[in-house]
Amino acid sequence: MASFAFARPEGQQTQEFFMSSRSSQWEEGRAAKLSGATASADPYEVGSQQSADWLEGFTVDEPEQNIDRPEPGEG
């Protein structure tokens, strides 16, 4: 699940707003990461939205990769 920049409902903090829009697959991915599982533990079909949501939850605390300007030596 991607994070988008848009106005949040009145009175809600950013974290509260994004937490309310997370899918159950996102939550499963986050729980898997916290339990020490690897990314290969994704139980959903590769390429499916459920798999993408699971992986988003799994990697939420990792720094975003910069794909438009690779670091030296990355290609």
N, C-alpha and C positions, 0 to 999 in steps of 0.2 A: 504494500500500500504506500503510495507516495504522499509526501507532505506538500501541501500547497499553501501559498501565501494568500490569505483572504481574511476578511473581517471576521472576528470571532463574535459569538453572541455576547450581548451586554453582560458585564459582570463576571465572565469566565476568564480564567487565566489560560494561557496558551496550552500548558500541559493538560489541563482539564478538558479543553476542547478536543485535542488530538486523542486523548484517551477514550473519549466517547465515540470516536469514529473508527476504532480498531476492530478488525474482524476476529472471530474465534481462532482462525488459523494464525493470525498475527500473534495472539496471546499464546498459542501453542508453541510457536517458534521461539518466542521470548523465554518461555518456561524451559524449553529444551536447552537453550544457551545457558541459562542460569543453573541447570542441573549438570552441566558439563558435557552435554552431547556434542557431536560434531555435525556439520552441515549435511552430511550424508544421512542423517536421521530423518530428513524431510520425508514424511509419509505420503505426500501427494504426487500426482503425475507430473513429470517434468514438463514445463511449458504451460501448465494450468494456472489460472488466477489464484487458486488455493495455494499452490506451491510458491508463487511470487509473494503472496501475503505472508506465508510462513517464513520465507527467507528474509523478508523485510523486518519481521519481528526478531528473527535470529540475529540480524546484523545491526539492529538499531543503535547500539552503543559503539559501533566501529566508525572510524572517520570515513567520510565520503571520498571516493576516489575521483580524481580530476581526470576525466577522459578527454577533455578538449585541449589540455596542455600537459602531455606526459612529462614525468620527471626525467632528467637525463638518464639514458640507459634503458628506459622502458619501451622505446620504440617510437 
